[in-house]
Amino acid sequence: MSHRVLLAVFSVVVLALLGASLIGCGGGGAEAPQFQQLTDSSGRAITDTNNNGIPDIPQDARPTVMTALTGFPPNIAVEIQILRNGVPLTEPSTGNPLILLFTTDKNGNVPRFALWDLGVDPQTGQAQDATGTYTVVASAQGRQVTLRFEVLAGRGVQSAQGRQATGTGTVVVLAGSPPRYPMGSVSVGEAVLVEGFGFPANQQVKVFVVRDREGWQGGETLTDETGGAEEVTTTAGGDLPRTTVWNSASRLGAAQTDGDFDVVVDVNRNGVYDRGVDAINGLLATSFTVQQASRGRDTQGHLAVELAASTQGGFKDQFNITDSVGVWVNPPSRPLLPGRMVRKYVVLHKDSWQNGDLLVDVTGRPDSDITRYACRNQYVCPVWQPLLVPGRYDVIIDVDEDGKYTLGTDYIDAGLTPGSQTGAGFVVTGTLPPIRLVLSADPPTINANGSALIHAQVQTEGGQAVSGATVNFSIVSGQGGQLSSTSANTGMSGIASVTLTAAQPGTTIVIRGAVTVGNQTANAEVSVRVRAPGELNVIIR
């Protein structure tokens, strides 16, 4: 199942770096970490419109903040925190600090990712105040970089001359009754509405809902998919009044991308997309996706959905050892509730998943992300970098973040078929090791005097759990760490666990595990980062 899916860019804002600073030491003369300079989804550069030295964004654009990172070591965990006016943002459902965790690629980069939806209540989709100064902190292994930007009240201060130079107007999408800012997900049968600002005053324009394109160049003919484009007259202030453009949204077919649409405001009413004249919601990816109300298929109580993908977003069931494995944080066929943290696990395949099964991530740690109402709610992030290990694997979105598989709550890509639980979520081709040992840390980053569970999982080449095996644990690097035991026996699920406590801040502790089954021996390592003072403004409840 390898179709390429790029979803849901809605007023995407990716930030121009201004004054990013390196805190702490990287050592070895390595490249300093930095945020990448990018643009918003309309192709416009983010600028400092009020001349105070900080790039700014108009709140009424309801933007989702996007950025990317470079300059970190490869294949490590990077923690990302966002503060508004010096106060950390928190997860709405728990009140815990909102800390994203991503894995760097083989070049030490974190590809473009979403940070937060600005001006949208994550639980209702309604407008809310988001004005203020934001600080984004990215931290990993003693390297830290910050980025600041502002969200300004209203609709920005772009001049009419500037609009003509960079493209006319900003258009945003709403859905439902009362209207919310979906910026990604619209259910079948819902009404779709648009509004906007920054257009020529008192001018009649046409609004098209068109099939999604992966990049608009200009010159494309506009064909409305809702029964006809709407003709709307802008106000004396250049606003596009709130207008219903689709009374009842529907998909155009059964294929994955048959629910993907863009919205184009044809300012000169010529039926063609003219870049720099017309406004578009969905220039870089999809404006919105019409979702089936069923939220996907259930298999014997399992929420089964495709999750494993290439880093470009195409679903995949087979990888080579040199590939990167990506995971959809919020799969397009069954949207999650917004405004909550989730974990993304890649685990050894099991023929039968039971409620409460412990999750042991093969990469040593699960990545953490947050679901959103807004665009990029359904984007894909790399979670496992080469070299991969041949074998069969499943992917699980741990929705309740308990480190266990919760039947009917967590999403699973395990090759499930109706009436059966055989097959894997994906396969890494190659010669399988006769005994497989996997170590994972929960959590992978702790404060000084904190603790983490170290899980070890043992499987045979055929995928059978090995019970009663003795796993020996040892600390091979890092200061101030202590294990609750130097050995533990695997249970029926093939998993053994010990606890690491760490008192020394600002260090990375590496734990090694070793197991012998018959005449076969396997080894694995996992690392736990102990934050230094000031590394993140975080209090873990």
MIKE-205465 format. One record per residue: residue in three letters; x, y, z of N, C-alpha, C in turn. Coordinates in steps of 0.05 Angstrom, whole numbers, plus 5000, padded with zeros to 4 digits. Atoms other than C-alpha are relative to their C-alpha. Example, Ala and Ser with C-alpha at 12.3 -4.5 7.8 and 13.67 -1.06 7.14 Angstrom:
MIKE-205465
ALA501849765000524649105156501850245000
SER498449764999527349795143498550225014
end
This chain:
MIKE-205465
MET501749765000500050005000501850255000
SER497949795001504850544976499050234983
HIS500849765013500951144955500950245016
ARG498849774986503851814971497850195010
VAL502149834988499652235018501350235014
LEU499149764986501352945037497650155008
LEU502649904991495953245080500250275014
ALA501049804981492953865109502050215007
VAL498749764992496854495105498050225001
PHE501949784996492655065132501450235011
SER498449774991496055735137502449905016
VAL497750114986502255335155502150225003
VAL498049804995507455785186502649865008
VAL497450104992514655585186501950245003
LEU499049754990519056075220502850074989
ALA497349905007524856505196501650025026
LEU498349994976530456425246501150285005
LEU498849744992532357065283501449965026
GLY498550004975537857045333499949735015
ALA499950254986537856295348502649985014
SER497650014983542756175404500649725009
LEU499250264990546755565425500650035030
ILE499650004971546555415499501349735007
GLY498650244993551254905530502149944979
CYS497750065018556854555493499349764983
GLY500350235018556454105433502549834999
GLY497550155000563753915435500949924972
GLY499050105025568253695379499850184976
GLY500249825023567154305336497749944981
ALA502250085017560554025310498450244993
GLU501849785008555554455273498150075022
ALA501849914979551354875320497149944992
PRO502850055007544054665323498650264992
GLN501549775008539255145289497349924988
PHE502650035014532155225265500450094971
GLN499749945028531355255190498150234992
GLN501549785011528855865153498149904979
LEU502050095019522355715117497950214996
THR502149805006515956055094497349885009
ASP502750114994508455995106498949864975
SER501250175021503755575063499350164975
SER500749845024502256165017502550084985
GLY497549935014509556214997501250265009
ARG499049754990510556865036502049965022
ALA498050014979516656975079498850125025
ILE500849894974515357085153501950235006
THR498349774996517857785168499350145027
ASP500349844976518458275225498450254993
THR501649785010512558735208499950245019
ASN500149784982512859155271502750105008
ASN497349894998520359265268501149995029
ASN498950034973522059005338502049785002
GLY497950205000526958475317499149715003
ILE501150274997522357875323498049954978
PRO502050065021518557545265497349965013
ASP502750014989511057575274498049894981
ILE502150145014504657235252497350125008
PRO502749904993497557515248498349785012
GLN501550204987493057135296497649904982
ASP502450075015487057145248500649804978
ALA499350215020490856685200499749725011
ARG500350264987489856125251502349824992
PRO497850165011496855865234500749775018
THR498650224986500055215254503050054996
VAL497149945001507355345270501549764991
MET498450215011512154935230502950085000
THR497249945002519654885232501549744996
ALA498350235003525554405222502650065015
LEU497549974984532154295259502349874985
THR497650125010539254165237502250025021
GLY497749964983545954075272500249835025
PHE499950184977544453545324501549744991
PRO499050265007547852865328497949824986
PRO502050175013544552325285498749805019
ASN501550224987539251845311499950035030
ILE500449954972538152165379497350145005
ALA502649884993532052425416500450305005
VAL500049714996530853175413497350085013
GLU502449904986526053485463499450284991
ILE500849735010522154095440497750105018
GLN502049884982518354555487499350284990
ILE500949745009514255175472499050165024
LEU500949834979513255755520498650254989
ARG501449765008508356325513500350215022
ASN499449794981510456965548501449885025
GLY498450124979515356545588498849775015
VAL501450214986510256035611499749764982
PRO500250235018510655325584497149934993
LEU502650105008504755085543499649725013
THR500650264988501254485574498049854984
GLU501950185013497253895549497350055012
PRO502649924989489854095556498749785018
SER501550214986487453415580501349935027
THR498650084975492753315635501350235016
GLY498649784987495953985650503049965002
ASN497150055000502853675641501450184979
PRO498649845020508154085604500049864973
LEU500150115027507653995529502949984990
ILE497350055010514253685508499949804977
LEU499950185023514953395438502749865001
LEU497550155002520252865426500249884972
PHE499650105027522952725357502849874998
THR497450135005528652295329501350134977
THR498549895023534052605286500649794980
ASP499350195021535652295220503049954999
LYS497250085001542352025197501950244997
ASN498449765002544652735184499850195024
GLY500349844976542652995252497850214997
ASN502249805005536453365226497449895010
VAL502850074996529253365247498450124978
PRO501549885022524953445185497750185010
ARG502149814993519453965184497849875016
PHE502050114982514453855240498350225010
ALA501849804990508554205271500550045030
LEU499649944972509154555338497350045015
TRP502449944985502454835359498150164982
ASP502049855014495955125332499550265014
LEU500249734988495555875344497250124994
GLY502649875004488856205356497749814998
VAL502150205002484955555358500049845026
ASP500350164976482355215421500349704992
PRO499450275010485254505414497749805006
GLN502150194992479054185446497350054986
THR502649935013473454555410500250094971
GLY499649905027476454835346499050294997
GLN500949735001473755525364502450195003
ALA497949804998477856165360500650065030
GLN499249924973481756355422502450194998
ASP497849824999486856875442502749855000
ALA497450125000493956685424502250214998
THR498049795003497457355423502249975021
GLY497750014981504257405456502649934986
THR497350075010511557245449500549705007
TYR499650294997513256505439503049944998
THR497350105001519856165453499949694996
VAL499850285005521355485423502849905008
VAL497550104990526855085457500349714990
ALA499350285009530054465425502549925015
SER497850094983534754065470500649714996
ALA499250285003538753435462503049985008
GLN497250074993545053165496501750255005
GLY498549774993547253835523500050224979
ARG500249795020545954215459497150125001
GLN502649884998540354715461499950254982
VAL500449775018537655235412497250115004
THR502649874995531955735419499250174976
LEU501249845022527456115371497750155012
ARG502249844991522756685385498350114977
PHE501749875019516756945347497650115015
GLU502349874988510557365361497549924985
VAL502650015012503157275348498650265007
LEU501249744997499957945337497049994997
ALA502949995002492658115347499250094972
GLY501149915025488358205285501249854976
ARG499550125026490358085214502650094987
GLY497449935011497358355207500050284989
VAL499749735010499959005179501250014973
GLN498950015027501858795109498850224983
SER501049785016501259385062498849894974
ALA501250085025497159364998502149954979
GLN497950055019503559424958501449745005
GLY498850264993506458834996498349774991
ARG501850215008500258424981500349944970
GLN499750045028501058534907502649864993
ALA497450125005508358324911500149715008
THR499750274988507257684951497649834997
GLY502450175003500357434933497750135016
THR502349864988493457694950498549835020
GLY501950114982489757525012500849745015
THR499750244984489456985065497249885003
VAL502650144998483856465064500349775020
VAL500050214980482156005121497449834997
VAL502250195004477455405124498849935027
LEU501550094976472055225176498249784992
ALA501950225006467254645182498149965023
GLY501850084979461154425219498150225009
SER501949814988455754765260499949955030
PRO498849745009457755165298502649964986
PRO497550045015463655275252502449995018
ARG497450024987470455055278502150034979
TYR497849995018477255125247501149724997
PRO499150285002478454415221502949984992
MET497249995009484954575184501149724997
GLY499050275005485653855164497749804998
SER502050215000479553425181497250114998
VAL502949945003472353495157498649734998
SER501550255001467352935169498150004977
VAL502050035022462952675113497450125010
GLY502549884994456553075112500150275013
GLU499849734987459253695147500150224979
ALA499749765017458754385117502850105001
VAL497449885002465154715094499750294994
LEU500249715003465955465101502850124997
VAL497449865002471455965085499650295009
GLU499949724995473356665107502850094995
GLY497349915005479357105096500350305003
PHE499449724998482657785095502350074982
GLY497849915017487658205056499550004971
PHE500750005029483858204990499450294991
PRO500849745010482358794944497250075010
ALA502649924989476459194971497850004980
ASN502449985016469459144944500349874972
GLN499550145025471458634891498749735001
GLN501250265002467658024867502249804994
VAL498150225004471857384872498449744998
LYS501250275001470456644860501649825018
VAL498750194981471856104912499649724990
PHE500050275011473555414886500949805022
VAL499050234985474054754924500949804979
VAL498850165022478654334880501449765012
ARG498450234992482153664883502850105009
ASP497449934990488653704922502149954979
ARG497650035016495053814884502550005018
GLU497550004984502053664911501850224989
GLY498549775009504654364897498650134976
TRP501349845021501454914855502250184988
GLN498049845013505855244803498950264988
GLY501249785014500855724770499249914972
GLY501050075027496755654706498249765000
GLU501850234999492655064730497150084998
THR502849955003485355054709498549925026
LEU501450054975480555084769497349874994
THR502550155003474954564771498849955027
ASP501250034974470254614830498749725003
GLU501050274996468253934860497549995017
THR502350004983462254164900497450074985
GLY502449935016457454334843500150284989
GLY499749735011459955024827501450195019
ALA498649814983464555574852498150225010
GLU501649794988461656104898501150274992
GLU499249735006461756834877499550175025
VAL500149854975463257294936501250274995
THR499049735002464258044942501450075026
THR498549934976469658274990498950265012
THR500949764986468258825041501750244993
ALA498449765004470759535040502749985013
GLY497550044987476259305087501749774988
GLY498550215013478458745040499649735012
ASP500550264988475458185081498349824982
LEU501750205014472557555050498049905021
PRO502050074980465957455088499849695003
ARG500350294995464656775119497849904981
THR501750105022461556365063500049705000
THR500250305002458955645058500749934971
VAL499250085026462455324999499349714994
TRP500850275004459954615009498049935022
ASN502150054980453454435043500449735014
SER499650274989455253705054502449874987
ALA497550105011462353475045499949704994
SER499950295007463652805011502749944988
ARG497650095013469352394985499349944971
LEU500550045029470252294910500449714992
GLY499650285005471851554916501149865024
ALA499150164978474751004959503050025005
ALA497149994998482151144947500850205023
GLN499149844977486251465003499850304995
THR499849715006487052134968497450114989
ASP502549905012479852184943498450185019
GLY501349814982478052595004501650255004
ASP498149774996483653114996499250234982
PHE500849775015481853814974501650255007
ASP498949744995484754514967497850214995
VAL501949785004481055184970501650234986
VAL498749795016482855724918498050234997
VAL501549765005480256444917501150124974
ASP499349905027480356644844499450304999
VAL500549714996481357394853499350134973
ASN500749875026481257574779497949854984
ARG502450145011475657074764500549904972
ASN499450115027479056764703499949704999
GLY500150295000478256034724502649865000
VAL497350115000485755934728501450105025
TYR498549924977490355934788502450174991
ASP497849825006494956544781501650055025
ARG498349974977500556514831500850295003
GLY499449724996501757194863497550184997
VAL502549855003494557414848497849865017
ASP502150154986489956864874501049905027
ALA499450104973489756614946499349705001
ILE500450294998490255874963500549905028
ASN499650154975489455455025500649714992
GLY499150265009493554835009502150014979
LEU498049975020499255094967502149785001
LEU497950194997504454624996499149725006
ALA501250274995499954045016497050035000
THR502950015002492553895028498850215018
SER501549814983487754435053498449855021
PHE501550164981482953925084499449734988
THR500750275008481153195081497349935011
VAL502650094992474052935083500349715011
GLN499550264986474052355133497349855002
GLN502350174994469351775139499250025029
ALA500949974972465051855201500549755017
SER499650254985466351125220502850005013
ARG497349994989473651315237501649754993
GLY498450235007476250705201498749735006
ARG501250274995475349955212501049895026
ASP499250144976475349565276500249704994
THR499650285004478048855277500149875027
GLN500250144974475848445337500750205023
GLY499649804980475949085378502650164997
HIS497549865006482749315350499450234981
LEU500149775018483150005318502249984980
ALA498050075019486849765257500150214978
VAL499749795020489750285210502949994990
GLU497349985010495850385165501450235015
LEU498449794986501250765203502950024989
ALA497250005010508150555177500150124972
ALA499949865025510350995120502950084994
SER497549875007516251265082500050285012
THR499949734989518651945106498750204982
GLN501649825017515052245046497049965003
GLY502850034994508451985072498649774987
GLY501350235013507051375028500049765019
PHE500250244983504550775068501749784988
LYS498250215008509450195066499749765018
ASP500150254984509249465088502749864999
GLN497450125002516549315070502150214998
PHE497849815000523049675084502649854997
ASN497350105000530449555070501450105025
ILE498649924976535549615125501150294999
THR499049725003537950285096497750204998
ASP502249815001530950595096499550135027
SER501149884975527851065147497149935002
VAL502850074995521250865178498650255012
GLY501649784990516051415187497449895011
VAL502650084988509551385227498250244999
TRP502049795000503251795218499150045029
VAL500849944972501752145284497049985003
ASN502950005000494352185266499149914973
PRO500450115027492551725208497650134987
PRO502149855014488252055155497449854998
SER502550145003483151495153498449995026
ARG501550004975481151565226501250205020
PRO498749794985482652225260499649965030
LEU500150014971484252245334498850265011
LEU500949764987481252735383502450195003
PRO497749814999485553375382500750075028
GLY499249884975489453695437501049815021
ARG499050194981492653085469502749894990
MET497550125007499552795472499649704994
VAL500050295007500752105441502949914997
ARG497450115005506751645435499949824976
LYS499950165025508951295371502149785005
TYR498350234994511750595382500449834975
VAL499450225019515250115334500949775018
VAL499550224982515149435368500349744984
LEU499850275012516848705353497249904995
HIS502750105007510948375318499149785019
LYS501450224985506047945357497649914984
ASP502350115014500947485326497450065014
SER502449944985496047655381500550215021
TRP499749784981495648315417497750005020
GLN502050014979491948325483500050275015
ASN500349764984489348905525502050005023
GLY498149984978494849135573502849904993
ASP497350095008500848845534502050235002
LEU498049804997507149235551501350064973
LEU498849925025510249635494503050065004
VAL497149974999517749595483500950094972
ASP499349885025520150055428502749914990
VAL497550115010525549765383502150214996
THR498049785003528950445375501150095026
GLY499149924974529950505450498350205014
ARG501849794988524551035460497750054980
PRO502249915017517751225433500250314996
ASP500349715004517051915401497450105011
SER502549884989511852385431499250234983
ASP501149795017507352855393497350075010
ILE502649914991500853225400498150014976
THR502049985021494553165358498850285000
ARG500949725003491553805331497550014984
TYR502249955019485354085300501150104974
ALA499149855023489654475252501549834981
CYS498650135022493554315191502449845011
ARG497950194992498953775194499249835024
ASN501050194980494553415244500749724992
GLN499650275010496052825200502649974985
TYR497550015014503252905182501649755009
VAL498450244994508552355182502850095010
CYS497449944989515052375223501749755000
PRO498250234998521151915218500449925029
VAL499650094972521851485281502249795002
TRP497950214999526950945262501950054977
GLN498049945020533351105226501949774994
PRO498250225006538150635190502650015017
LEU500850255013541150155198497849875016
LEU502250164988534649775211500949715004
VAL499450294995534649055236497949844987
PRO502150175013531248525193498249885020
GLY501950124982524948265224497250104993
ARG502849925003517348355230499350185023
TYR500549794981514648965266497150094998
ASP502649874999508149285288500450295009
VAL499949724993506650025298497550065017
ILE502249944982502350285355500150305008
ILE500349734988499850985372498849975027
ASP500850034972499450975447498450265008
VAL501649764997493651465454499850095030
ASP500249934972493151435530502750025014
GLU497249954990500751465539500649835025
ASP499450164976500950895590502149794995
GLY497950195006506350495555499049714996
LYS501350265005501449915544498150024977
TYR502050015021496949695488497249995012
THR502749984989489849905505498049944977
LEU501850095021484749535463497750204997
GLY502249825005479749995430500750295004
THR499149724996483750625448502450064983
ASP497549955016490650555417499649914971
TYR500150085028491550515342502349804995
ILE498050215005495249915314500249944970
ASP499450105027498449745247501549745004
ALA498950264995499549005254499249804979
GLY500850185021497248725188497449855007
LEU502450144991490548545220498149974976
THR502150055020485248235175497649915014
PRO502450094986477948105192500149715008
GLY500150284990477447485236502749885005
SER497350114996484947415242501850215011
GLN498049814991490947735275502849914990
THR497450095011496447455230501150224983
GLY498649815016501547845193501250235016
ALA498649784986505948445212499250274988
GLY500449735010505149195206501950064977
PHE498149985022511449195164502349815005
VAL497750194999517548765149502550154991
VAL497449915009524848965145501449754988
THR498950235014527948495093502949955008
GLY497350084993534348115106500049755017
THR499750244983537047545148499350065029
LEU500949954973533547515215502049895020
PRO498250114980537947435277498549775015
PRO501350234987536646765313498750085027
ILE501249904975535247135379500150304999
ARG500249715001532947845384499550115028
LEU500349864975533948285445499650294994
VAL500749725004530748975447499950135028
LEU500149854976531849495502498650274994
SER501549745003527350105513499850135027
ALA500149844975527250665565497350155001
ASP502549864996520850955593500050155027
PRO499649835024521651545595502950014993
PRO497349995009527951655555501650245010
THR498749764990529452335586498750065028
ILE501049964973528852475661501550245013
ASN498649804984530653015712501849865020
ALA498250114980536252905762498349905024
ASN501450144978533952435819497449884991
GLY502450145011528652165773500749714993
SER499650285006527851455748498649934973
ALA501250105025526251075684500049695001
LEU500250295003523950365671501649914975
ILE498550125022528749955627498749734994
HIS501450255009524849425589501849854980
ALA498650175019528248845554498049794989
GLN501850205012524448395505501649804983
VAL498550215013526947725478498149844982
GLN501650165019524247375416501949824984
THR498550185018526446795373499850114971
GLU500149925029527646855298497249984989
GLY502850045010520546605286498050195013
GLY501849814988517647155330498749905026
GLN501250104975516046725392501450145024
ALA498949884976516847055460501649785016
VAL498350184984522346735503499650075029
SER500549964972520146665575502149855017
GLY498150134982524646485634502950054993
ALA497249935006530946785602501050215019
THR498849814982535747165646501450224983
VAL498849775014537447865619501850145021
ASN498149864983543748165650500250294991
PHE499949725005543848925656502550125012
SER497749854989549849395665500050284989
ILE499649725009551350135660502850024988
VAL497450005014556950225609501150284996
SER499049735001557450985608498150195014
GLY501749814986554851595644500549995030
GLN499449984972555451835716497450025016
GLY502249964981550751785776497649824996
GLY502250185004546351215752500249755016
GLN500150254985544150605791497649834991
LEU502250185008540049995770498949865025
SER501350144978535049665816500949715002
SER499050275001537948995795501849974976
THR498350055023543448735750499049774982
SER501250215017539048175723497049985006
ALA502950054997531748005712499249784980
ASN500950215017528047415682497550094984
THR502249935017523247485624497549845008
GLY502550134994515847325635498949874975
MET501350145022510846995589500150164974
SER499949835024511147585541502950044990
GLY497249975008518747535537501350265009
ILE499149744992519748195574501049995029
ALA498949964973524048345635500650305004
SER499749714995524649025669501650055025
VAL498649904976529249395718499550305000
THR500349714997529150115743502750145002
LEU497749844999534550625731499450265016
THR500149744987535351205780502550154994
ALA497749845008539951785764500150255016
ALA499649774983542752325809501650224987
GLN498249805012547852675764498750144976
PRO501349865022544753225720502050044977
GLY498449945023547153365650501749784990
THR498550235009549352665632498249824984
THR501550215014547252105586501049735010
ILE499350274989547151405617499349794979
VAL500550225019547850805571499949745015
ILE500450264987545150135595500249784979
ARG499750235019547149485562498549765012
GLY501350254993543048845563501249774985
ALA498950235013545548145547498349765009
VAL501650244994541747485542501149774984
THR499250255014543646765523497749815001
VAL502150195003538446285498501149764984
GLY498650235012541145585483502950084996
ASN497249925006547745725448500150274986
GLN500149745013545546405421500050235020
THR499849764983547347065453499350254985
ALA500749755012544447745439500550235019
ASN499449764984546348445464498550244988
ALA501349755008542949125461500750225020
GLU499549774983543949825489497750204998
VAL501949785000539350395508501150235016
SER498949774985540851105532497750155013
VAL501849834986537351545582501450275005
ARG498949744996538652295583499050125026
VAL500749864976538852645650500450304995
ARG499949725007537153375639501850165019
ALA498449824985541953915662498150235010
PRO501649774991539154505703499750214977
GLY500549805021535854995655499749884972
GLU500250125026535754495598497250034988
LEU502849945007528154545595498650115024
ASN501649894978523254935636497749805004
VAL501850224999519654305657499649905028
ILE500750144975516054015717498349764992
ILE501550235008513853305704498349915024
ARG501750094978507753115746499949705001
end
